[in-house]
Amino acid sequence: MLYAIYRKATPFQLILVIVAMIVLWFAGFSRTAEAVCHPQLSLLCAVFDNFNLWLGGLPARILALLLLLGSGFLLTLSLSANHLIARQTYFPALILPLFASYSLPLQVFHMVIPALVLLIASLHFLLTAYEKADMTKDLFTAGMFTSLAALIYFPAIAFGLLPFLALLIYRNFDWRQWGATFAGLFAPLLYLFSTAYFLYGGMHIREFLHAIEPDLRVSLPSHHWTMYIFWGLQAVLLLRALASVVWHAQERVISYRKRNLIMMWFLFISQLSLFLAGPAIGFHSILIFIPVSFYLTYFFFDRGFRRKWLADLLIYMLLFSLALTIAQEHLAAA
């Protein structure tokens, strides 16, 4: 049923996304608000924590839900506009916000959510740059969005590699394009540290840099067995989708192949940057669902399934593993 719905352009696709998110988040609205930010990972921790505690955390949860819904639609429109997915499906808009809510601690307004929106915007400008003779504006904008994401959530700076990788993939060696990328990445940081220097002096900047020194290790939180089912199913389907992409790459036009390489690098960076996340590894993990949403859409809808019942079964298994994980966490918290 879901497979048939998301293969056709119908308003029910959008309605289903909104209803599914409300159902998934509804029980969490009654949970006690708590501080969730890690000071060594964000400049705005006080803002996030105060907002999450304001009025019991209800406005913060509503904003987080709306931002995740918006990020799903933004990603879908970007992938469609750049001819990476079929225009009639909103499947990424279903997968990204739902999977980014896979655990109760994630159903708050945490620091990675605005960073996720900014990184999707950066990715969009990198994908659209290929069609243009002059990429300067797009590369500068992509770098700036990545830098702004890093100011909100420091480990996002790892995605600063992506614009330079895009230049290599597009085989663009014009120094202006490289300069624009550097300028986009460093302009927000330059304004921030210049302002901090004039207001507080150099000592405060040195103390700040020392406080955010990364702890390069992955600290996996303890989880119930349902979480391993959720991630295991995704891993298997993702590997199958990647194998299909590589196998059929030569059948595609060159623009599709190059943009797909950017999505692959985004996937690799999102996983490697887990080493920078420290105690926020659960929050950081939602960035992985940006490329995962694309590859699952490719797997289910781009290549097509001869056995439609099998596609439906796999989609329902993914959603059931998500529901099972959330239900188990609600039972544990009760």
C-alpha positions as CSV (number, residue, x, y, z in Angstrom):
1,M,0.0,0.0,0.0
2,L,2.7,2.5,1.0
3,Y,4.7,1.6,-2.0
4,A,1.8,2.3,-4.3
5,I,1.1,5.6,-2.6
6,Y,4.6,6.9,-2.9
7,R,5.0,6.0,-6.5
8,K,2.2,8.4,-7.5
9,A,1.9,12.2,-7.1
10,T,-1.0,12.5,-4.6
11,P,-1.7,14.9,-1.8
12,F,-2.0,11.8,0.5
13,Q,1.8,11.5,0.5
14,L,2.1,14.9,2.3
15,I,-0.8,14.2,4.6
16,L,0.7,10.9,5.6
17,V,4.1,12.5,6.5
18,I,2.4,15.0,8.8
19,V,0.1,12.5,10.5
20,A,3.0,10.0,11.1
21,M,5.2,12.7,12.7
22,I,2.4,13.9,15.0
23,V,1.6,10.3,16.0
24,L,5.3,9.6,16.7
25,W,5.8,12.8,18.7
26,F,2.4,13.0,20.5
27,A,3.2,10.9,23.5
28,G,6.5,12.8,24.0
29,F,4.7,16.1,24.4
30,S,3.8,15.2,28.0
31,R,7.4,14.3,29.0
32,T,9.2,16.5,31.5
33,A,11.4,19.1,29.8
34,E,15.1,18.7,30.3
35,A,18.4,20.3,29.3
36,V,20.0,18.4,26.4
37,C,22.8,20.6,25.1
38,H,26.5,19.9,25.5
39,P,28.5,23.1,26.1
40,Q,31.6,21.9,24.4
41,L,29.7,21.3,21.2
42,S,27.7,24.5,20.7
43,L,27.9,28.2,21.3
44,L,24.2,28.4,21.9
45,C,23.8,25.8,24.7
46,A,22.2,28.3,27.1
47,V,19.7,29.3,24.4
48,F,18.8,25.7,23.6
49,D,18.5,24.6,27.3
50,N,16.4,27.7,28.3
51,F,14.1,27.2,25.3
52,N,13.6,23.5,26.1
53,L,12.7,24.4,29.7
54,W,10.4,27.3,28.7
55,L,6.6,26.5,29.3
56,G,7.4,22.9,29.9
57,G,9.2,22.5,26.6
58,L,6.1,22.4,24.5
59,P,7.0,25.3,22.2
60,A,10.5,23.8,21.7
61,R,9.1,20.4,20.8
62,I,6.6,21.9,18.3
63,L,9.4,23.9,16.7
64,A,11.6,20.8,16.5
65,L,8.8,18.9,14.8
66,L,8.2,21.6,12.3
67,L,11.9,22.0,11.5
68,L,12.2,18.2,10.9
69,L,9.1,18.2,8.7
70,G,10.5,21.2,6.8
71,S,13.9,19.6,6.4
72,G,12.2,16.5,4.9
73,F,10.3,18.6,2.3
74,L,13.4,20.7,1.6
75,L,15.5,17.6,0.9
76,T,12.8,16.1,-1.3
77,L,12.5,19.3,-3.4
78,S,16.3,19.6,-3.7
79,L,16.7,16.0,-4.9
80,S,13.8,16.3,-7.3
81,A,15.1,19.6,-8.7
82,N,18.5,18.1,-9.3
83,H,17.0,15.0,-11.0
84,L,18.2,12.5,-8.4
85,I,14.8,11.2,-7.6
86,A,11.5,11.0,-9.4
87,R,9.4,14.1,-9.1
88,Q,6.2,12.3,-8.1
89,T,7.5,10.8,-4.8
90,Y,7.8,12.5,-1.4
91,F,9.4,9.4,0.2
92,P,12.5,11.3,1.5
93,A,10.1,13.7,3.3
94,L,8.6,10.6,5.1
95,I,11.9,8.9,5.9
96,L,14.1,11.9,7.1
97,P,11.8,13.3,9.8
98,L,10.6,10.0,11.0
99,F,14.0,8.4,11.3
100,A,15.5,11.5,12.8
101,S,12.9,10.9,15.7
102,Y,13.9,7.3,16.2
103,S,14.6,7.8,20.0
104,L,12.7,9.7,22.7
105,P,15.8,11.8,23.7
106,L,15.8,13.1,20.1
107,Q,12.3,14.4,20.2
108,V,13.3,17.7,21.6
109,F,14.7,20.9,20.1
110,H,18.4,19.9,20.2
111,M,21.4,21.6,18.6
112,V,21.7,19.2,15.6
113,I,18.2,20.0,14.2
114,P,19.0,23.5,12.9
115,A,22.4,22.3,11.8
116,L,20.7,19.6,9.8
117,V,18.5,22.2,8.0
118,L,21.5,24.3,7.2
119,L,23.5,21.3,5.9
120,I,20.6,20.3,3.6
121,A,20.7,23.9,2.2
122,S,24.4,23.6,1.7
123,L,24.0,20.3,-0.1
124,H,21.4,21.8,-2.4
125,F,23.7,24.5,-3.6
126,L,26.5,22.0,-4.2
127,L,24.2,19.9,-6.3
128,T,22.9,22.8,-8.3
129,A,26.4,24.2,-9.0
130,Y,27.1,21.5,-11.6
131,E,24.7,23.0,-14.1
132,K,26.2,26.5,-14.0
133,A,29.2,27.9,-15.9
134,D,30.1,30.1,-12.9
135,M,29.9,28.2,-9.6
136,T,31.2,31.1,-7.4
137,K,27.9,32.1,-5.9
138,D,26.7,28.6,-5.2
139,L,30.0,27.5,-3.6
140,F,30.3,30.5,-1.5
141,T,26.7,30.0,-0.3
142,A,27.3,26.3,0.4
143,G,30.4,27.1,2.4
144,M,28.5,29.8,4.4
145,F,25.6,27.5,5.3
146,T,28.1,24.8,6.4
147,S,30.0,27.4,8.5
148,L,26.7,28.6,10.1
149,A,25.8,24.9,10.9
150,A,29.2,24.5,12.6
151,L,28.6,27.7,14.7
152,I,25.4,26.0,16.0
153,Y,26.9,22.5,16.3
154,F,30.7,22.4,16.1
155,P,31.1,18.8,14.7
156,A,29.3,20.0,11.5
157,I,32.6,21.6,10.5
158,A,33.6,18.2,9.1
159,F,31.2,18.9,6.2
160,G,33.4,21.8,5.3
161,L,35.3,19.2,3.3
162,L,32.3,18.6,1.0
163,P,32.5,21.8,-1.1
164,F,36.2,21.1,-1.9
165,L,35.3,17.5,-2.8
166,A,32.6,18.8,-5.0
167,L,35.1,21.0,-6.9
168,L,37.3,17.9,-7.4
169,I,34.3,15.8,-8.6
170,Y,33.2,18.6,-11.0
171,R,36.9,18.9,-12.1
172,N,36.8,22.6,-11.6
173,F,40.3,24.1,-10.9
174,D,39.5,27.7,-11.2
175,W,41.1,29.6,-8.3
176,R,38.1,31.8,-8.0
177,Q,35.8,28.9,-7.2
178,W,38.2,27.6,-4.6
179,G,38.6,31.1,-3.1
180,A,34.8,31.5,-2.9
181,T,34.5,28.2,-1.1
182,F,37.2,29.3,1.5
183,A,35.5,32.7,1.8
184,G,32.1,31.1,2.5
185,L,33.5,28.8,5.1
186,F,35.6,31.3,7.0
187,A,33.5,34.5,6.7
188,P,31.0,33.6,9.6
189,L,33.9,32.4,11.7
190,L,35.9,35.5,11.0
191,Y,33.0,37.8,12.0
192,L,32.4,35.8,15.2
193,F,36.0,35.7,16.4
194,S,36.6,39.4,15.5
195,T,33.6,40.4,17.5
196,A,34.6,38.2,20.4
197,Y,38.1,39.6,20.4
198,F,36.9,43.2,20.5
199,L,34.4,42.5,23.2
200,Y,36.3,40.1,25.4
201,G,39.9,40.0,24.3
202,G,42.1,37.1,23.2
203,M,42.2,35.2,26.5
204,H,38.5,34.4,26.2
205,I,39.0,33.1,22.7
206,R,41.8,30.8,23.8
207,E,39.7,29.5,26.7
208,F,36.8,28.9,24.3
209,L,39.0,26.9,21.8
210,H,40.4,24.8,24.7
211,A,36.9,24.1,25.9
212,I,35.8,22.7,22.5
213,E,38.8,20.5,21.9
214,P,37.3,17.4,20.3
215,D,37.3,14.0,22.1
216,L,38.0,11.6,19.2
217,R,36.2,8.6,20.3
218,V,32.8,7.0,19.7
219,S,30.8,6.6,22.9
220,L,27.9,4.4,22.0
221,P,25.0,4.6,24.5
222,S,23.4,1.5,25.8
223,H,20.3,0.5,23.9
224,H,17.6,-2.1,23.9
225,W,17.7,-4.9,21.3
226,T,15.0,-3.1,19.3
227,M,17.5,-0.3,18.4
228,Y,19.8,-2.9,16.8
229,I,17.0,-4.2,14.7
230,F,16.2,-0.6,13.5
231,W,19.8,0.2,12.6
232,G,20.4,-3.3,11.2
233,L,17.6,-3.1,8.7
234,Q,18.7,0.3,7.5
235,A,22.3,-0.9,7.1
236,V,21.3,-3.9,5.0
237,L,19.1,-1.9,2.7
238,L,21.6,0.9,2.5
239,L,24.4,-1.5,1.4
240,R,22.0,-3.0,-1.2
241,A,21.1,0.4,-2.5
242,L,24.8,1.5,-2.7
243,A,25.6,-1.7,-4.6
244,S,22.8,-1.0,-7.1
245,V,24.0,2.6,-7.5
246,V,27.6,1.4,-8.3
247,W,26.4,-1.4,-10.6
248,H,24.1,0.8,-12.7
249,A,26.2,4.0,-12.6
250,Q,27.3,3.8,-16.2
251,E,23.7,3.7,-17.4
252,R,23.2,7.3,-16.0
253,V,24.1,10.6,-17.4
254,I,27.3,12.2,-16.2
255,S,25.5,14.9,-14.1
256,Y,23.7,12.2,-12.2
257,R,26.9,10.3,-11.5
258,K,28.7,13.3,-10.2
259,R,25.9,14.4,-8.0
260,N,25.6,10.9,-6.7
261,L,29.3,11.0,-5.8
262,I,28.6,14.1,-3.7
263,M,25.8,12.2,-1.9
264,M,28.2,9.3,-1.2
265,W,30.8,11.7,0.3
266,F,28.1,13.2,2.4
267,L,27.3,9.7,3.7
268,F,30.9,9.0,4.5
269,I,31.5,12.3,6.3
270,S,28.3,11.9,8.3
271,Q,29.6,8.6,9.6
272,L,33.2,9.6,10.1
273,S,32.2,12.8,11.9
274,L,30.7,10.6,14.6
275,F,34.2,10.6,16.2
276,L,33.7,14.4,16.8
277,A,30.3,14.1,18.4
278,G,31.5,12.8,21.8
279,P,28.5,12.7,24.2
280,A,26.1,13.9,21.5
281,I,26.5,10.9,19.2
282,G,22.8,10.1,19.3
283,F,21.9,13.6,18.2
284,H,24.7,13.6,15.5
285,S,23.4,10.3,14.1
286,I,20.4,12.0,12.5
287,L,22.7,13.6,9.9
288,I,23.2,10.2,8.5
289,F,19.5,10.1,7.5
290,I,20.0,12.8,4.8
291,P,21.9,10.5,2.4
292,V,20.0,7.4,3.7
293,S,16.7,9.0,2.7
294,F,18.0,9.5,-0.8
295,Y,19.4,6.0,-1.2
296,L,16.3,4.3,0.2
297,T,14.2,6.3,-2.3
298,Y,16.6,5.2,-5.1
299,F,16.3,1.6,-3.9
300,F,12.5,1.5,-3.7
301,F,11.4,3.8,-6.4
302,D,14.1,4.6,-8.9
303,R,15.1,1.1,-10.0
304,G,11.7,-0.3,-9.3
305,F,10.6,-3.6,-7.8
306,R,9.3,-6.5,-9.9
307,R,7.6,-7.9,-6.7
308,K,5.6,-5.0,-5.4
309,W,4.7,-6.9,-2.3
310,L,8.3,-7.3,-1.3
311,A,8.9,-3.5,-1.5
312,D,5.8,-3.0,0.7
313,L,7.0,-5.6,3.1
314,L,10.5,-3.9,3.5
315,I,9.0,-0.5,4.0
316,Y,6.6,-1.8,6.6
317,M,9.5,-3.6,8.3
318,L,11.5,-0.3,8.5
319,L,8.5,1.6,9.9
320,F,7.6,-1.3,12.3
321,S,11.2,-1.3,13.7
322,L,11.0,2.4,14.3
323,A,7.6,2.1,16.1
324,L,8.9,-0.9,18.1
325,T,11.9,1.2,19.2
326,I,9.8,4.1,20.3
327,A,7.3,1.9,22.0
328,Q,10.0,0.1,24.0
329,E,11.4,3.4,25.2
330,H,8.0,4.6,26.3
331,L,7.5,1.4,28.3
332,A,11.0,1.8,29.9
333,A,10.2,5.4,30.8
334,A,6.8,4.6,32.3
